[in-house]
């Protein structure tokens, strides 16, 4: 899923990003691309990390098995 943002403003070390539908997100300023400024258009590609999810499920199973046994 691609989410489009515009940098609305900077507040100290944070940036306020606004989505196309008006939702606001506060983002660390140092995690923005070099040269980003108020009005810059950004796109975030959000995907599910299947490997992490698989690992987390296995960890949960291991813990449950350890408790049961």
N, C-alpha and C positions, 0 to 999 in steps of 0.2 A: 504494500500500500504506500503510495506517495502522498505526503502531506506538504502542502505549500505554505510558507510563512513569509511575512515581511517583518523586518526589524522595525519596530515602532519607536523604541527609545532605549537608552542606556540608563541604568540606575546603579551607580557605584561599579561593582565588578560583575553586574548582571545585565542581560539584555532582555527586553520584553518583546516577544515574538507574537505576532497576530496571524491566525490562520485565515483562510479565505472566508470561513463562515463566522469570523469574529471572536473565536476563542483565543484567550491569551495564555502564553507559556513563558515562564521565567527560565532563562538558560544562562549558564556561565559564559561570560564574555570571552574568556580564554579558550573556549571550545568552539568558537566561531572561526570561519575561514579568515585568513589574513586579508586585510583591506575591507572587511565588512563594515558597513556604516548604516546609519538610520536610513530606511527606505530600501535597503538591499533585499532582494528576493532570494529566498532559500528554499530548497526542497529536501525533505527528509524521507528516506526510504526505510520503512519500518517492516521488518520481517520477523517471523518466529524463529527462534534458535532451537531447532529440533534436537540437536546433539545435547545442549544444556538441559533441555527438558527431559530427555532420555536419561541422562546422568542423574538428575535430581530424583526422578522416579526410582531409579535403581538404589540410590542412597536411602530413600524412604523405605523401600522394601528391605534393605539390609538392616536398617534400624529396627523395623518391626520384627524381623526374624530373630534378631539378637534379643529383643524383649521377650518374645514368645519362648525361645529356647533358654 
